[in-house]
């Protein structure tokens, strides 16, 4: 267990005064000081007991016979990066594997919201991830999920989270606040459950995470802010960021595997001149392929710099701003005495070339590779590995829709995927009817979508249509990752392939599978709650690449189509979604029929 400040304060003072020796001294660094906004040359940094003890021009008085001395040789000393809002489950991997994947990219602090596993396993699932987070070599704090289910009355999750659950979790050591409050209509209408979970969080003195996914910045927005949310990552426009900051919220700008929301919103800083200290960078959702091949928070910081943000300012947005927001500025977010010794040695600041990564004073990565051994997590409880219950074998007929009697075509509501953004469009398309059955239409890029109930084994299947994937072949993809209630989403062009894909996931306990012409093309097994693999991140990344290639070969051109697929049931982000209750118009928060005229 990492020692608290008060347990080692006297040692920090002794090292700073020269009465004791440091464990580690970094010499001749360019100190990126996020408090003053300066880059200070020729700085020495001394570390003892995993914390910074001295930052100044000469640390020779702290060097003893056993002190490790590292010559920075003019490289930049940058605070370890923080991801202010993210879901481990979106990486398809466990907490341990996520940490292994991101440490070489300079992420040393993460604020995770495990509401995915909460929707499957409830409070025990949150505790499972909380306890795994507590033993990592980097800092992993947990936000208690707030909305399980996220859209009450419009979906049924595998579990529920109550104000009593939130009250209990606020006593756990790694809980840092309340996860994104997605039920924004509930907050604006004074829903007792929403008011209750927010009240329990504020009583505990913790941060309330926000999620306002509407473009309406009128009364509904003001009501939501008045309800207590302190940040929001759902903005997509510059005016969204401006509105949030003006109301005292922190604007969280995300760059995930499929969400590209930084470039537009950062204009609030680069063009409109708003105070950058109220802006925070995050990823929200990154799958394993992105983590292994492209990066994590280093990727987000580079992106912000490329959009015109000064390097030191971009680093503030991924370090000190985050620490202050979660009331952790005494612990993380800067290279200053008393803080945890999370430090990056960077050879080029604008492109953030990370040479070495130190976490709590230990070198954990160098040259883009891990420098320590991180053991795999032990066995998970059986209840967490047995969560896909279909109730019966599914057949092709489960994935068809009958037209109203006597019709040879119908007008249908169609979910429209928006590339690189979480919102969807509510489309209307005229679709053909063959032998009484409504089919998709490749010419209009419309294919079938189904949601299969998988928590209680009811055998229920809801069918509708989706546009944007571009599939031209006979194919289907099924996933038990189906934000946020995490039933099973199946998207395809042919009912037989859809049945094969769904049954395959029932056999293996969850994951993602792609079938084409009746043959399995790719499979990512995710038996932990049907959300996460228990294999190494590199293995999962390779399987994910095979999945993406199979989708591409079938005609899909979407960037990160898997992530778009997995959000089609997210009934708290406009405009049109599918749940176990049917199609949902999220802008009105009500169910709607697939066919416009009934």
Number of C-alpha atoms within 10 A of each C-alpha: 7 12 10 13 18 9 9 15 14 12 20 26 16 16 23 24 15 16 12 18 24 32 22 25 28 21 25 22 25 23 24 24 20 23 13 9 13 13 17 16 17 17 23 23 28 32 30 27 22 24 31 28 29 26 20 16 15 15 23 14 15 25 19 16 8 10 16 14 16 14 12 20 13 17 22 27 30 30 32 32 31 31 26 29 28 23 22 30 28 24 26 31 25 26 25 22 23 21 24 28 26 25 28 28 31 34 29 31 26 25 26 27 30 25 30 26 31 30 29 29 22 23 22 14 20 23 21 17 21 25 15 15 22 18 13 16 20 22 22 23 21 29 27 33 32 32 24 26 26 27 24 15 11 21 21 22 25 20 17 19 21 17 19 12 17 23 18 11 25 22 11 14 12 20 22 26 28 27 28 27 27 25 25 28 22 18 24 19 14 15 13 12 17 23 17 18 24 27 18 21 24 16 10 14 13 19 21 26 27 27 21 27 23 20 15 12 13 8 10 17 22 15 16 22 22 13 20 20 24 21 27 27 27 27 25 22 17 19 16 22 29 22 17 25 22 12 13 13 22 26 28 29 31 30 25 27 26 24 24 20 23 25 19 17 23 25 20 22 19 15 10 11 10 17 11 20 17 21 28 29 29 26 25 25 21 24 25 31 24 21 24 20 11 12 21 27 28 25 19 24 28 19 19 23 19 14 15 15 20 14 20 20 20 24 34 30 29 27 28 25 28 31 22 15 18 17 15 15 16 15 19 28 32 29 28 22 20 24 21 29 31 30 28 30 27 23 19 12 19 17 16 22 19 24 20 24 30 25 25 24 21 18 16 23 23 20 13 17 17 19 17 13 8 14 10 13 12 8 7 11 10 9 12 17 18 17 25 25 20 24 15 12 13 21 16 13 11 18 25 21 18 13 20 16 7 8 15 15 17 19 15 20 21 26 25 23 25 14 19 19 15 22 25 25 16 20 16 15 18 16 18 17 19 13 9 16 16 23 22 24 18 15 8 13 15 24 24 25 30 28 29 29 28 27 24 15 14 13 16 17 22 20 21 26 27 28 25 20 27 19 23 17 17 17 27 31 30 34 29 32 29 25 24 28 31 31 30 31 29 29 29 31 23 22 24 22 28 33 24 25 29 29 18 21 26 24 12 15 20 32 26 29 24 30 26 24 13 17 12 18 17 21 22 24 22 26 21 25 27 33 29 26 23 21 15 17 25 17 14 25 22 15 19 22 16 17 22 22 15 21 27 17 14 19 15 19 16 20 16 20 21 22 23 23 22 22 22 27 28 26 30 28 24 21 24 30 27 29 32 23 17 22 25 29 21 24 18 12 18 13 18 18 14 20 17 13 9 11
